[in-house]
């Protein structure tokens, strides 16, 4: 069996051929070996705890915010993920002392 490498660009949708390959791969059995042994229940539990801690440290609070309708439309025009865009925009703005000073006036 050959190893197939694919590069996927963020946001890129898989092709029909790739979907077919994925579905075929799902039908194959998992084969464990020295390079990729089966995990023990303890290892799974440890990985789950690590993932839980990482997720808890990355949660962003949800905030209700009144925003100008035209500003919201401009943000939505940037496409899917506009709320993340707005979050990064606000992060950048709040760290710019001159922009903060002008906005407080």
N, CA, C and O atoms as CSV, one atom per row, in Angstrom:
chain,resi,resn,atom,element,x,y,z
A,1,UNK,N,N,0.840,-1.167,0.000
A,1,UNK,CA,C,0.000,0.000,0.000
A,1,UNK,C,C,0.895,1.243,0.000
A,1,UNK,O,O,1.808,1.351,0.819
A,2,UNK,N,N,0.640,2.160,-0.896
A,2,UNK,CA,C,1.443,3.374,-1.022
A,2,UNK,C,C,0.917,4.466,-0.102
A,2,UNK,O,O,-0.279,4.531,0.181
A,3,UNK,N,N,1.812,5.315,0.356
A,3,UNK,CA,C,1.421,6.467,1.156
A,3,UNK,C,C,1.099,7.595,0.188
A,3,UNK,O,O,1.896,7.918,-0.692
A,4,UNK,N,N,-0.069,8.186,0.358
A,4,UNK,CA,C,-0.506,9.271,-0.513
A,4,UNK,C,C,-0.497,10.550,0.299
A,4,UNK,O,O,-1.106,10.619,1.367
A,5,UNK,N,N,0.188,11.558,-0.199
A,5,UNK,CA,C,0.246,12.841,0.496
A,5,UNK,C,C,-0.599,13.849,-0.279
A,5,UNK,O,O,-0.529,13.917,-1.506
A,6,UNK,N,N,-1.387,14.621,0.440
A,6,UNK,CA,C,-2.236,15.652,-0.146
A,6,UNK,C,C,-2.044,16.930,0.643
A,6,UNK,O,O,-1.893,16.892,1.864
A,7,UNK,N,N,-2.050,18.047,-0.034
A,7,UNK,CA,C,-2.007,19.338,0.628
A,7,UNK,C,C,-3.400,19.944,0.544
A,7,UNK,O,O,-3.963,20.083,-0.542
A,8,UNK,N,N,-3.947,20.300,1.694
A,8,UNK,CA,C,-5.274,20.888,1.740
A,8,UNK,C,C,-5.128,22.319,2.221
A,8,UNK,O,O,-4.517,22.584,3.257
A,9,UNK,N,N,-5.691,23.224,1.462
A,9,UNK,CA,C,-5.650,24.634,1.806
A,9,UNK,C,C,-6.835,24.934,2.708
A,9,UNK,O,O,-7.940,24.451,2.460
A,10,UNK,N,N,-6.620,25.724,3.748
A,10,UNK,CA,C,-7.687,26.053,4.694
A,10,UNK,C,C,-8.885,26.626,3.940
A,10,UNK,O,O,-8.750,27.526,3.112
A,11,UNK,N,N,-10.050,26.083,4.249
A,11,UNK,CA,C,-11.275,26.542,3.612
A,11,UNK,C,C,-11.585,25.843,2.299
A,11,UNK,O,O,-12.682,25.990,1.760
A,12,UNK,N,N,-10.631,25.088,1.784
A,12,UNK,CA,C,-10.808,24.385,0.516
A,12,UNK,C,C,-11.733,23.188,0.719
A,12,UNK,O,O,-11.561,22.426,1.670
A,13,UNK,N,N,-12.689,23.023,-0.149
A,13,UNK,CA,C,-13.601,21.887,-0.080
A,13,UNK,C,C,-12.978,20.700,-0.807
A,13,UNK,O,O,-12.321,20.884,-1.831
A,14,UNK,N,N,-13.173,19.486,-0.294
A,14,UNK,CA,C,-12.610,18.315,-0.971
A,14,UNK,C,C,-13.335,18.050,-2.296
A,14,UNK,O,O,-14.524,18.334,-2.438
A,15,UNK,N,N,-12.609,17.512,-3.235
A,15,UNK,CA,C,-13.192,17.164,-4.530
A,15,UNK,C,C,-13.994,15.874,-4.372
A,15,UNK,O,O,-13.879,15.182,-3.360
A,16,UNK,N,N,-14.803,15.558,-5.377
A,16,UNK,CA,C,-15.563,14.308,-5.350
A,16,UNK,C,C,-14.612,13.112,-5.274
A,16,UNK,O,O,-14.890,12.136,-4.578
A,17,UNK,N,N,-13.484,13.195,-5.997
A,17,UNK,CA,C,-12.500,12.111,-5.978
A,17,UNK,C,C,-11.936,11.932,-4.570
A,17,UNK,O,O,-11.785,10.803,-4.103
A,18,UNK,N,N,-11.625,13.034,-3.890
A,18,UNK,CA,C,-11.088,12.965,-2.538
A,18,UNK,C,C,-12.119,12.400,-1.566
A,18,UNK,O,O,-11.774,11.620,-0.679
A,19,UNK,N,N,-13.374,12.786,-1.728
A,19,UNK,CA,C,-14.430,12.246,-0.869
A,19,UNK,C,C,-14.542,10.743,-1.065
A,19,UNK,O,O,-14.708,9.997,-0.100
A,20,UNK,N,N,-14.452,10.297,-2.320
A,20,UNK,CA,C,-14.515,8.866,-2.613
A,20,UNK,C,C,-13.336,8.138,-1.960
A,20,UNK,O,O,-13.515,7.065,-1.384
A,21,UNK,N,N,-12.123,8.721,-2.047
A,21,UNK,CA,C,-10.939,8.114,-1.431
A,21,UNK,C,C,-11.102,8.015,0.088
A,21,UNK,O,O,-10.704,7.020,0.694
A,22,UNK,N,N,-11.678,9.030,0.687
A,22,UNK,CA,C,-11.888,9.031,2.140
A,22,UNK,C,C,-12.875,7.933,2.522
A,22,UNK,O,O,-12.656,7.192,3.481
A,23,UNK,N,N,-13.951,7.839,1.769
A,23,UNK,CA,C,-14.952,6.800,2.066
A,23,UNK,C,C,-14.363,5.397,1.911
A,23,UNK,O,O,-14.677,4.500,2.693
A,24,UNK,N,N,-13.511,5.211,0.903
A,24,UNK,CA,C,-12.865,3.906,0.715
A,24,UNK,C,C,-11.902,3.611,1.861
A,24,UNK,O,O,-11.829,2.479,2.337
A,25,UNK,N,N,-11.165,4.627,2.302
A,25,UNK,CA,C,-10.212,4.441,3.407
A,25,UNK,C,C,-10.945,4.082,4.699
A,25,UNK,O,O,-10.426,3.326,5.521
A,26,UNK,N,N,-12.154,4.627,4.878
A,26,UNK,CA,C,-12.927,4.342,6.087
A,26,UNK,C,C,-13.325,2.867,6.168
A,26,UNK,O,O,-13.584,2.354,7.257
A,27,UNK,N,N,-13.373,2.196,5.045
A,27,UNK,CA,C,-13.769,0.791,5.007
A,27,UNK,C,C,-12.613,-0.149,5.372
A,27,UNK,O,O,-12.834,-1.307,5.726
A,28,UNK,N,N,-11.382,0.361,5.284
A,28,UNK,CA,C,-10.214,-0.472,5.562
A,28,UNK,C,C,-10.019,-0.632,7.071
A,28,UNK,O,O,-10.349,0.267,7.844
A,29,UNK,N,N,-9.487,-1.773,7.480
A,29,UNK,CA,C,-9.243,-1.965,8.918
A,29,UNK,C,C,-8.044,-1.135,9.378
A,29,UNK,O,O,-7.154,-0.809,8.592
A,30,UNK,N,N,-8.045,-0.806,10.659
A,30,UNK,CA,C,-6.903,-0.105,11.248
A,30,UNK,C,C,-5.827,-1.144,11.522
A,30,UNK,O,O,-6.100,-2.186,12.118
A,31,UNK,N,N,-4.611,-0.860,11.089
A,31,UNK,CA,C,-3.494,-1.785,11.295
A,31,UNK,C,C,-2.492,-1.108,12.230
A,31,UNK,O,O,-1.906,-0.079,11.893
A,32,UNK,N,N,-2.309,-1.701,13.405
A,32,UNK,CA,C,-1.357,-1.175,14.369
A,32,UNK,C,C,-0.008,-1.845,14.144
A,32,UNK,O,O,0.055,-3.017,13.774
A,33,UNK,N,N,1.084,-1.091,14.371
A,33,UNK,CA,C,2.425,-1.653,14.253
A,33,UNK,C,C,3.338,-0.966,15.264
A,33,UNK,O,O,2.866,-0.233,16.133
A,34,UNK,N,N,4.641,-1.203,15.151
A,34,UNK,CA,C,5.586,-0.611,16.115
A,34,UNK,C,C,5.602,0.910,16.050
A,34,UNK,O,O,5.812,1.576,17.064
A,35,UNK,N,N,5.380,1.467,14.847
A,35,UNK,CA,C,5.394,2.920,14.692
A,35,UNK,C,C,4.097,3.573,15.175
A,35,UNK,O,O,4.089,4.740,15.567
A,36,UNK,N,N,3.008,2.812,15.141
A,36,UNK,CA,C,1.729,3.354,15.587
A,36,UNK,C,C,0.959,2.278,16.347
A,36,UNK,O,O,0.022,1.679,15.820
A,37,UNK,N,N,1.370,2.042,17.600
A,37,UNK,CA,C,0.710,1.002,18.394
A,37,UNK,C,C,-0.671,1.461,18.868
A,37,UNK,O,O,-0.965,2.656,18.916
A,38,UNK,N,N,-1.493,0.496,19.211
A,38,UNK,CA,C,-2.813,0.809,19.747
A,38,UNK,C,C,-2.641,1.475,21.113
A,38,UNK,O,O,-1.801,1.063,21.913
A,39,UNK,N,N,-3.437,2.498,21.366
A,39,UNK,CA,C,-3.335,3.212,22.640
A,39,UNK,C,C,-4.071,2.463,23.734
A,39,UNK,O,O,-5.083,1.807,23.491
A,40,UNK,N,N,-3.544,2.575,24.942
A,40,UNK,CA,C,-4.196,1.964,26.103
A,40,UNK,C,C,-5.298,2.904,26.595
A,40,UNK,O,O,-5.290,4.089,26.261
A,41,UNK,N,N,-6.237,2.396,27.376
A,41,UNK,CA,C,-7.268,3.274,27.948
A,41,UNK,C,C,-6.660,4.412,28.778
A,41,UNK,O,O,-7.201,5.518,28.801
A,42,UNK,N,N,-5.558,4.151,29.446
A,42,UNK,CA,C,-4.893,5.184,30.245
A,42,UNK,C,C,-4.349,6.290,29.343
A,42,UNK,O,O,-4.442,7.472,29.674
A,43,UNK,N,N,-3.775,5.895,28.189
A,43,UNK,CA,C,-3.259,6.889,27.254
A,43,UNK,C,C,-4.386,7.748,26.681
A,43,UNK,O,O,-4.243,8.962,26.542
A,44,UNK,N,N,-5.518,7.098,26.346
A,44,UNK,CA,C,-6.675,7.856,25.869
A,44,UNK,C,C,-7.138,8.856,26.928
A,44,UNK,O,O,-7.426,10.010,26.611
A,45,UNK,N,N,-7.208,8.417,28.176
A,45,UNK,CA,C,-7.646,9.291,29.265
A,45,UNK,C,C,-6.693,10.465,29.438
A,45,UNK,O,O,-7.126,11.598,29.647
A,46,UNK,N,N,-5.397,10.192,29.350
A,46,UNK,CA,C,-4.399,11.257,29.476
A,46,UNK,C,C,-4.533,12.265,28.339
A,46,UNK,O,O,-4.470,13.474,28.563
A,47,UNK,N,N,-4.719,11.762,27.115
A,47,UNK,CA,C,-4.876,12.667,25.966
A,47,UNK,C,C,-6.156,13.490,26.099
A,47,UNK,O,O,-6.166,14.673,25.761
A,48,UNK,N,N,-7.234,12.875,26.588
A,48,UNK,CA,C,-8.488,13.597,26.771
A,48,UNK,C,C,-8.327,14.713,27.799
A,48,UNK,O,O,-8.865,15.805,27.618
A,49,UNK,N,N,-7.592,14.447,28.869
A,49,UNK,CA,C,-7.354,15.466,29.899
A,49,UNK,C,C,-6.521,16.618,29.343
A,49,UNK,O,O,-6.804,17.784,29.619
A,50,UNK,N,N,-5.504,16.294,28.568
A,50,UNK,CA,C,-4.675,17.344,27.948
A,50,UNK,C,C,-5.529,18.200,27.016
A,50,UNK,O,O,-5.427,19.426,27.034
A,51,UNK,N,N,-6.366,17.564,26.208
A,51,UNK,CA,C,-7.236,18.294,25.282
A,51,UNK,C,C,-8.218,19.177,26.043
A,51,UNK,O,O,-8.464,20.317,25.650
A,52,UNK,N,N,-8.781,18.653,27.135
A,52,UNK,CA,C,-9.726,19.433,27.943
A,52,UNK,C,C,-9.060,20.686,28.509
A,52,UNK,O,O,-9.637,21.773,28.467
A,53,UNK,N,N,-7.838,20.530,29.040
A,53,UNK,CA,C,-7.113,21.685,29.589
A,53,UNK,C,C,-6.803,22.715,28.514
A,53,UNK,O,O,-6.920,23.919,28.743
A,54,UNK,N,N,-6.402,22.230,27.328
A,54,UNK,CA,C,-6.090,23.160,26.234
A,54,UNK,C,C,-7.335,23.930,25.803
A,54,UNK,O,O,-7.278,25.140,25.580
A,55,UNK,N,N,-8.460,23.222,25.687
A,55,UNK,CA,C,-9.700,23.883,25.265
A,55,UNK,C,C,-10.155,24.907,26.286
A,55,UNK,O,O,-10.605,25.991,25.918
A,56,UNK,N,N,-10.042,24.577,27.572
A,56,UNK,CA,C,-10.509,25.502,28.601
A,56,UNK,C,C,-9.687,26.784,28.596
A,56,UNK,O,O,-10.206,27.850,28.927
A,57,UNK,N,N,-8.425,26.696,28.229
A,57,UNK,CA,C,-7.576,27.883,28.173
A,57,UNK,C,C,-7.775,28.712,26.920
A,57,UNK,O,O,-7.294,29.842,26.842
A,58,UNK,N,N,-8.477,28.165,25.940
A,58,UNK,CA,C,-8.662,28.876,24.672
A,58,UNK,C,C,-10.056,29.463,24.505
A,58,UNK,O,O,-10.320,30.152,23.520
A,59,UNK,N,N,-10.946,29.203,25.448
A,59,UNK,CA,C,-12.315,29.692,25.304
A,59,UNK,C,C,-12.351,31.207,25.381
A,59,UNK,O,O,-11.726,31.823,26.245
A,60,UNK,N,N,-13.093,31.785,24.460
A,60,UNK,CA,C,-13.287,33.224,24.469
A,60,UNK,C,C,-14.690,33.495,25.003
A,60,UNK,O,O,-15.632,32.787,24.646
A,61,UNK,N,N,-14.840,34.501,25.842
A,61,UNK,CA,C,-16.172,34.800,26.353
A,61,UNK,C,C,-17.073,35.340,25.247
A,61,UNK,O,O,-16.613,36.017,24.328
A,62,UNK,N,N,-18.358,35.031,25.352
A,62,UNK,CA,C,-19.342,35.547,24.406
A,62,UNK,C,C,-19.814,36.890,24.936
A,62,UNK,O,O,-20.173,37.009,26.108
A,63,UNK,N,N,-19.815,37.905,24.071
A,63,UNK,CA,C,-20.189,39.255,24.460
A,63,UNK,C,C,-21.256,39.767,23.497
A,63,UNK,O,O,-21.117,39.644,22.280
A,64,UNK,N,N,-22.323,40.343,24.055
A,64,UNK,CA,C,-23.328,41.007,23.218
A,64,UNK,C,C,-22.835,42.423,22.966
A,64,UNK,O,O,-22.379,43.097,23.889
A,65,UNK,N,N,-22.922,42.871,21.738
A,65,UNK,CA,C,-22.359,44.162,21.362
A,65,UNK,C,C,-23.273,44.841,20.362
A,65,UNK,O,O,-23.693,44.219,19.387
A,66,UNK,N,N,-23.583,46.093,20.586
A,66,UNK,CA,C,-24.361,46.848,19.594
A,66,UNK,C,C,-23.371,47.381,18.564
A,66,UNK,O,O,-22.332,47.945,18.907
A,67,UNK,N,N,-23.717,47.191,17.311
A,67,UNK,CA,C,-22.808,47.581,16.239
A,67,UNK,C,C,-23.615,48.255,15.138
A,67,UNK,O,O,-24.752,47.868,14.865
A,68,UNK,N,N,-23.031,49.251,14.517
A,68,UNK,CA,C,-23.673,49.982,13.435
A,68,UNK,C,C,-24.020,48.996,12.308
A,68,UNK,O,O,-23.162,48.213,11.901
A,69,UNK,N,N,-25.260,49.021,11.798
A,69,UNK,CA,C,-25.654,48.080,10.739
A,69,UNK,C,C,-24.750,48.108,9.509
A,69,UNK,O,O,-24.484,47.064,8.913
A,70,UNK,N,N,-24.282,49.278,9.129
A,70,UNK,CA,C,-23.409,49.344,7.948
A,70,UNK,C,C,-22.050,48.707,8.238
A,70,UNK,O,O,-21.443,48.102,7.355
A,71,UNK,N,N,-21.580,48.844,9.469
A,71,UNK,CA,C,-20.327,48.206,9.854
A,71,UNK,C,C,-20.483,46.697,9.833
A,71,UNK,O,O,-19.593,45.987,9.367
A,72,UNK,N,N,-21.609,46.200,10.335
A,72,UNK,CA,C,-21.864,44.765,10.325
A,72,UNK,C,C,-21.941,44.229,8.891
A,72,UNK,O,O,-21.412,43.157,8.600
A,73,UNK,N,N,-22.586,44.959,8.017
A,73,UNK,CA,C,-22.682,44.523,6.615
A,73,UNK,C,C,-21.295,44.469,5.965
A,73,UNK,O,O,-21.004,43.550,5.199
A,74,UNK,N,N,-20.455,45.436,6.266
A,74,UNK,CA,C,-19.086,45.420,5.725
A,74,UNK,C,C,-18.325,44.207,6.242
A,74,UNK,O,O,-17.594,43.561,5.491
A,75,UNK,N,N,-18.496,43.896,7.529
A,75,UNK,CA,C,-17.815,42.732,8.105
A,75,UNK,C,C,-18.332,41.457,7.455
A,75,UNK,O,O,-17.543,40.582,7.097
A,76,UNK,N,N,-19.656,41.339,7.296
A,76,UNK,CA,C,-20.244,40.152,6.683
A,76,UNK,C,C,-19.788,39.997,5.233
A,76,UNK,O,O,-19.689,38.880,4.726
A,77,UNK,N,N,-19.516,41.096,4.582
A,77,UNK,CA,C,-19.069,41.058,3.184
A,77,UNK,C,C,-17.685,40.423,3.054
A,77,UNK,O,O,-17.286,40.039,1.954
A,78,UNK,N,N,-16.948,40.309,4.162
A,78,UNK,CA,C,-15.629,39.666,4.097
A,78,UNK,C,C,-15.759,38.157,3.968
A,78,UNK,O,O,-14.782,37.472,3.665
A,79,UNK,N,N,-16.983,37.625,4.201
A,79,UNK,CA,C,-17.225,36.203,3.996
A,79,UNK,C,C,-17.352,35.426,5.281
A,79,UNK,O,O,-17.430,35.978,6.378
A,80,UNK,N,N,-17.371,34.110,5.098
A,80,UNK,CA,C,-17.524,33.194,6.231
A,80,UNK,C,C,-16.406,33.443,7.239
A,80,UNK,O,O,-15.253,33.648,6.860
A,81,UNK,N,N,-16.751,33.425,8.509
A,81,UNK,CA,C,-15.756,33.668,9.544
A,81,UNK,C,C,-15.625,35.133,9.909
A,81,UNK,O,O,-14.626,35.550,10.497
A,82,UNK,N,N,-16.646,35.920,9.556
A,82,UNK,CA,C,-16.541,37.360,9.810
A,82,UNK,C,C,-16.474,37.681,11.301
A,82,UNK,O,O,-15.914,38.711,11.676
A,83,UNK,N,N,-17.037,36.820,12.168
A,83,UNK,CA,C,-16.963,37.111,13.603
A,83,UNK,C,C,-15.530,36.976,14.112
A,83,UNK,O,O,-15.100,37.739,14.977
A,84,UNK,N,N,-14.794,36.008,13.574
A,84,UNK,CA,C,-13.376,35.887,13.925
A,84,UNK,C,C,-12.597,37.089,13.423
A,84,UNK,O,O,-11.700,37.595,14.097
A,85,UNK,N,N,-12.961,37.540,12.212
A,85,UNK,CA,C,-12.335,38.739,11.647
A,85,UNK,C,C,-12.582,39.931,12.565
A,85,UNK,O,O,-11.661,40.694,12.858
A,86,UNK,N,N,-13.840,40.094,13.023
A,86,UNK,CA,C,-14.150,41.213,13.920
A,86,UNK,C,C,-13.378,41.108,15.230
A,86,UNK,O,O,-12.924,42.120,15.764
A,87,UNK,N,N,-13.227,39.895,15.750
A,87,UNK,CA,C,-12.471,39.697,16.984
A,87,UNK,C,C,-11.015,40.113,16.804
A,87,UNK,O,O,-10.455,40.815,17.646
A,88,UNK,N,N,-10.397,39.672,15.691
A,88,UNK,CA,C,-8.997,40.050,15.438
A,88,UNK,C,C,-8.859,41.552,15.191
A,88,UNK,O,O,-7.881,42.167,15.616
A,89,UNK,N,N,-9.836,42.137,14.507
A,89,UNK,CA,C,-9.821,43.576,14.249
A,89,UNK,C,C,-9.880,44.353,15.568
A,89,UNK,O,O,-9.151,45.327,15.756
A,90,UNK,N,N,-10.756,43.910,16.478
A,90,UNK,CA,C,-10.861,44.562,17.778
A,90,UNK,C,C,-9.580,44.375,18.590
A,90,UNK,O,O,-9.134,45.304,19.265
A,91,UNK,N,N,-8.978,43.167,18.529
A,91,UNK,CA,C,-7.699,42.933,19.216
A,91,UNK,C,C,-6.639,43.913,18.728
A,91,UNK,O,O,-5.929,44.523,19.528
A,92,UNK,N,N,-6.539,44.057,17.416
A,92,UNK,CA,C,-5.542,44.970,16.847
A,92,UNK,C,C,-5.839,46.417,17.221
A,92,UNK,O,O,-4.924,47.176,17.540
A,93,UNK,N,N,-7.103,46.802,17.183
A,93,UNK,CA,C,-7.469,48.187,17.480
A,93,UNK,C,C,-7.196,48.539,18.933
A,93,UNK,O,O,-6.669,49.614,19.217
A,94,UNK,N,N,-7.542,47.661,19.850
A,94,UNK,CA,C,-7.376,47.963,21.278
A,94,UNK,C,C,-5.902,48.045,21.665
A,94,UNK,O,O,-5.558,48.654,22.678
A,95,UNK,N,N,-5.040,47.440,20.869
A,95,UNK,CA,C,-3.595,47.495,21.135
A,95,UNK,C,C,-2.901,48.647,20.419
A,95,UNK,O,O,-1.678,48.772,20.488
A,96,UNK,N,N,-3.664,49.482,19.737
A,96,UNK,CA,C,-3.119,50.656,19.046
A,96,UNK,C,C,-3.502,51.893,19.860
A,96,UNK,O,O,-4.634,52.364,19.753
A,97,UNK,N,N,-2.579,52.434,20.678
A,97,UNK,CA,C,-2.913,53.560,21.574
A,97,UNK,C,C,-3.502,54.765,20.837
A,97,UNK,O,O,-4.416,55.413,21.346
A,98,UNK,N,N,-2.994,55.066,19.662
A,98,UNK,CA,C,-3.512,56.225,18.912
A,98,UNK,C,C,-4.956,55.982,18.487
A,98,UNK,O,O,-5.785,56.887,18.583
A,99,UNK,N,N,-5.264,54.795,18.027
A,99,UNK,CA,C,-6.626,54.466,17.605
A,99,UNK,C,C,-7.572,54.478,18.816
A,99,UNK,O,O,-8.709,54.938,18.711
A,100,UNK,N,N,-7.105,53.979,19.949
A,100,UNK,CA,C,-7.921,54.018,21.175
A,100,UNK,C,C,-8.194,55.466,21.551
A,100,UNK,O,O,-9.334,55.815,21.857
A,101,UNK,N,N,-7.170,56.317,21.534
A,101,UNK,CA,C,-7.334,57.728,21.889
A,101,UNK,C,C,-8.352,58.400,20.973
A,101,UNK,O,O,-9.234,59.109,21.457
A,102,UNK,N,N,-8.248,58.191,19.652
A,102,UNK,CA,C,-9.175,58.808,18.691
A,102,UNK,C,C,-10.595,58.278,18.878
A,102,UNK,O,O,-11.560,59.018,18.690
A,103,UNK,N,N,-10.730,57.012,19.243
A,103,UNK,CA,C,-12.056,56.405,19.391
A,103,UNK,C,C,-12.760,56.855,20.657
A,103,UNK,O,O,-13.989,56.819,20.719
A,104,UNK,N,N,-12.012,57.280,21.671
A,104,UNK,CA,C,-12.610,57.739,22.912
A,104,UNK,C,C,-13.159,59.144,22.792
A,104,UNK,O,O,-13.913,59.577,23.664
A,105,UNK,N,N,-12.821,59.850,21.775
A,105,UNK,CA,C,-13.283,61.233,21.614
A,105,UNK,C,C,-14.689,61.290,21.107
A,105,UNK,O,O,-15.232,62.378,20.916
